[in-house]
């Protein structure tokens, strides 16, 4: 009686192990790097094809559950950072700096309701620069923030992000980034 129970358990575990090995062979998780940064969710290789979660591609994603369709939009967004002295990119670690962000957006193929510009410090803390509703929908437009003072306390790479909120009411989605290197 005991040997039957042992035999049944051995067969059950053998089948489970074989199923897990088959599932692992059918799909393989791979590391995904986007512009040099590793994406946490990564990607998958299934039957020789690589699949990447579209939400990781810095664009506007719309999913329709009724039709099971995904629409992805990636507008061109060019950002320029201005101080009273003109355009800047890298800055010296001097403390507070007053600047504004000027953005040119074109090739927008979907409706949006708002835009947001924020800055992320090297430690990961984020501060909103400005959020505005978009009233007149166009496929191209300009957006300029008000003057904003930020304290560049530490050396490192700061990221200015440009976000859009689709008209369907979902969350803001990152569509473009601009880096600022703060030097000693």
C-alpha positions as CSV (number, residue, x, y, z in Angstrom):
1,X,0.0,0.0,0.0
2,X,2.8,2.4,0.9
3,X,4.7,1.7,-2.3
4,X,1.6,2.6,-4.4
5,X,1.5,6.0,-2.7
6,X,5.2,6.6,-3.3
7,X,4.9,5.5,-6.9
8,X,1.9,7.8,-7.4
9,X,3.8,10.8,-5.9
10,X,6.9,10.0,-8.1
11,X,4.7,10.0,-11.2
12,X,2.9,13.2,-10.2
13,X,6.1,15.1,-9.6
14,X,7.6,13.7,-12.8
15,X,4.7,15.0,-14.8
16,X,4.8,18.4,-13.1
17,X,8.5,18.8,-13.7
18,X,8.2,17.8,-17.3
19,X,5.4,20.4,-17.8
20,X,7.5,23.1,-16.2
21,X,10.4,22.3,-18.4
22,X,8.2,22.4,-21.5
23,X,6.7,25.7,-20.5
24,X,10.2,27.1,-19.9
25,X,11.4,25.9,-23.3
26,X,8.4,27.4,-25.0
27,X,9.0,30.9,-23.6
28,X,12.2,32.4,-22.2
29,X,12.4,35.6,-20.2
30,X,15.2,38.0,-21.5
31,X,16.6,41.2,-20.2
32,X,15.4,44.3,-22.0
33,X,17.4,47.5,-22.2
34,X,15.8,50.7,-23.5
35,X,18.3,53.5,-24.2
36,X,20.8,51.7,-21.9
37,X,18.4,51.3,-19.0
38,X,17.2,47.9,-18.0
39,X,13.5,47.5,-18.0
40,X,12.1,45.7,-15.0
41,X,9.5,43.6,-16.8
42,X,12.0,42.5,-19.5
43,X,10.8,40.7,-22.6
44,X,10.1,37.2,-23.7
45,X,11.2,34.9,-26.5
46,X,8.4,32.6,-27.6
47,X,8.9,30.3,-30.6
48,X,11.9,32.3,-31.8
49,X,10.1,35.7,-31.7
50,X,10.9,38.4,-29.1
51,X,7.9,40.1,-27.3
52,X,8.3,43.4,-25.4
53,X,5.6,44.9,-23.2
54,X,4.5,48.0,-25.1
55,X,3.9,50.0,-22.0
56,X,7.7,50.1,-21.6
57,X,8.3,51.9,-24.9
58,X,7.7,55.5,-23.7
59,X,4.6,56.3,-25.7
60,X,0.8,56.4,-25.5
61,X,-0.9,53.0,-25.2
62,X,-4.6,52.4,-25.6
63,X,-6.1,49.0,-24.9
64,X,-9.6,48.1,-26.0
65,X,-10.8,45.0,-24.1
66,X,-13.9,44.5,-26.2
67,X,-11.9,44.2,-29.5
68,X,-8.7,43.0,-27.9
69,X,-6.7,45.6,-29.7
70,X,-3.7,47.7,-28.6
71,X,-2.9,51.1,-30.2
72,X,0.5,52.6,-29.6
73,X,1.4,56.2,-30.4
74,X,4.8,57.8,-30.2
75,X,4.7,61.5,-31.0
76,X,8.0,63.4,-31.7
77,X,8.8,65.6,-28.7
78,X,11.8,67.8,-28.7
79,X,12.7,69.6,-25.4
80,X,14.9,72.6,-24.9
81,X,16.0,73.9,-21.5
82,X,16.3,77.7,-21.1
83,X,17.8,80.0,-18.5
84,X,18.1,83.8,-18.8
85,X,21.5,83.1,-20.5
86,X,20.0,80.8,-23.2
87,X,19.9,77.1,-23.8
88,X,21.6,74.7,-21.5
89,X,22.3,71.0,-21.1
90,X,25.0,70.2,-18.5
91,X,25.3,72.5,-15.5
92,X,27.8,73.0,-12.7
93,X,26.6,72.0,-9.2
94,X,25.8,75.6,-8.1
95,X,22.6,75.1,-6.3
96,X,19.4,76.7,-7.4
97,X,18.8,77.4,-11.0
98,X,15.8,79.1,-12.6
99,X,14.8,77.7,-16.0
100,X,11.9,76.7,-18.2
101,X,11.3,73.9,-20.6
102,X,10.2,74.6,-24.1
103,X,8.8,71.6,-26.0
104,X,7.9,71.1,-29.6
105,X,5.4,68.2,-30.2
106,X,4.6,66.9,-33.7
107,X,3.1,63.8,-35.3
108,X,0.5,63.3,-32.5
109,X,-2.0,60.8,-33.9
110,X,-4.3,60.5,-30.9
111,X,-6.3,62.9,-28.6
112,X,-4.8,63.9,-25.3
113,X,-6.3,65.9,-22.5
114,X,-3.2,67.2,-20.6
115,X,0.6,67.4,-20.5
116,X,3.0,67.3,-17.6
117,X,6.7,68.1,-17.3
118,X,8.6,66.8,-14.3
119,X,12.2,66.4,-13.2
120,X,13.8,63.3,-11.5
121,X,16.9,63.6,-9.4
122,X,19.7,60.9,-9.4
123,X,18.2,59.6,-6.1
124,X,14.9,58.9,-7.9
125,X,12.9,61.7,-6.3
126,X,10.5,63.4,-8.7
127,X,9.2,67.0,-8.7
128,X,6.5,68.3,-11.0
129,X,7.5,71.3,-13.0
130,X,4.1,72.0,-14.6
131,X,0.8,70.3,-15.7
132,X,-1.6,71.9,-18.1
133,X,-4.9,70.8,-19.8
134,X,-4.8,70.8,-23.6
135,X,-8.0,72.4,-24.9
136,X,-7.3,72.8,-28.7
137,X,-6.3,69.4,-30.0
138,X,-3.7,69.5,-32.8
139,X,-1.3,67.0,-34.3
140,X,1.5,69.5,-33.6
141,X,1.9,72.2,-31.0
142,X,4.4,74.0,-28.7
143,X,4.4,73.9,-24.9
144,X,6.4,76.1,-22.6
145,X,6.5,75.8,-18.9
146,X,6.6,78.8,-16.6
147,X,9.9,79.7,-15.0
148,X,10.8,77.0,-12.5
149,X,13.5,77.1,-9.8
150,X,15.2,73.8,-8.9
151,X,18.0,73.1,-6.4
152,X,20.6,70.9,-8.1
153,X,22.1,69.7,-4.8
154,X,24.1,66.7,-5.9
155,X,26.2,65.7,-8.9
156,X,24.7,63.2,-11.3
157,X,22.1,62.8,-14.1
158,X,18.8,64.5,-13.7
159,X,16.0,63.6,-16.1
160,X,13.3,66.0,-17.4
161,X,10.3,64.0,-18.5
162,X,7.5,65.0,-20.8
163,X,4.2,63.2,-20.1
164,X,0.8,63.1,-21.9
165,X,-2.6,62.0,-20.7
166,X,-4.8,60.4,-23.3
167,X,-8.3,61.7,-23.6
168,X,-9.8,58.4,-22.5
169,X,-8.9,59.4,-18.9
170,X,-6.1,57.0,-18.2
171,X,-2.9,58.0,-16.3
172,X,-0.1,60.2,-17.6
173,X,2.4,58.3,-19.8
174,X,6.0,59.2,-20.4
175,X,6.7,60.1,-24.1
176,X,10.1,61.8,-24.0
177,X,13.0,62.5,-21.7
178,X,15.9,65.0,-21.7
179,X,19.0,64.5,-19.5
180,X,20.8,67.1,-17.5
181,X,24.3,66.2,-16.2
182,X,25.2,68.1,-13.0
183,X,29.0,68.4,-12.8
184,X,31.1,69.2,-9.7
